[in-house]
Amino acid sequence: MDDHSNHIRDLEKKISALSDALAHLGKGTTLHELLRILRFPGYTTPAEFTFNVAILDTMLVQANALEKLGQDLLAGAKQVVTKQ
């Protein structure tokens, strides 16, 4: 098998693995569970509130960055000129 075929196969595996991971992440089951738990009395001290806000803000930034990066990757791929 030539390098090009190997590269395509490797990229397909990585794209599929990332797609599966993002689909699982997108189900939001972990965060739904967190919504349930945080309603318990005494869940947050001021420090816990601060940690939770910082973590959630950062997770949102990361999720938005992943979306933008995926869009940019696709836009770049669409600019590839195929040789015929």
C-alpha positions in Angstrom: 0.0 0.0 0.0 1.4 3.4 -0.9 1.9 6.3 1.5 -1.2 8.2 0.2 -3.5 5.2 0.9 -1.9 4.8 4.3 -2.4 8.5 5.1 -6.1 8.4 4.0 -6.7 5.3 6.1 -5.1 6.9 9.1 -7.0 10.1 8.7 -10.3 8.2 8.3 -9.7 6.4 11.5 -8.9 9.6 13.4 -11.9 11.5 11.9 -14.2 8.6 12.8 -12.8 8.4 16.3 -13.2 12.1 16.9 -16.7 12.1 15.4 -17.7 9.3 17.8 -16.1 11.1 20.8 -17.9 14.3 19.9 -21.2 12.5 19.4 -20.9 10.9 22.8 -19.9 14.2 24.4 -22.8 15.9 22.7 -25.3 13.8 24.6 -24.8 15.9 27.6 -25.6 13.2 30.1 -22.8 14.2 32.5 -24.0 17.8 32.6 -27.6 16.7 33.0 -26.5 14.7 36.1 -24.7 17.7 37.4 -27.8 19.8 37.0 -29.6 17.3 39.2 -26.9 17.1 41.8 -26.3 20.9 42.2 -29.9 21.3 43.5 -29.1 19.3 46.7 -29.0 21.5 49.8 -25.5 22.7 50.7 -24.0 21.7 47.3 -21.9 24.9 46.8 -19.8 26.8 49.1 -18.5 30.1 47.7 -15.2 28.3 46.8 -17.1 25.4 45.1 -19.2 28.0 43.2 -16.1 29.7 42.0 -14.5 26.4 40.8 -17.7 25.3 39.1 -18.1 28.6 37.2 -14.4 28.6 36.1 -14.6 25.0 34.9 -18.0 25.4 33.1 -16.8 28.7 31.4 -13.6 26.9 30.2 -15.6 23.9 29.0 -17.8 26.2 27.0 -14.8 28.0 25.5 -13.3 24.7 24.6 -16.5 23.4 23.0 -16.8 26.6 20.9 -13.1 26.3 19.9 -13.7 22.7 18.8 -16.7 23.8 16.7 -14.7 26.6 15.0 -11.7 24.4 14.4 -13.9 21.7 12.8 -15.5 24.4 10.5 -12.0 25.7 9.6 -10.7 22.2 8.9 -13.6 21.6 6.6 -13.3 24.9 4.8 -9.6 24.2 4.2 -10.4 20.7 2.9 -12.9 22.2 0.4 -10.1 24.4 -1.0 -8.0 21.4 -2.0 -7.6 21.2 -5.7 -7.8 17.7 -7.0 -5.5 16.8 -9.9 -7.2 14.9 -12.7 
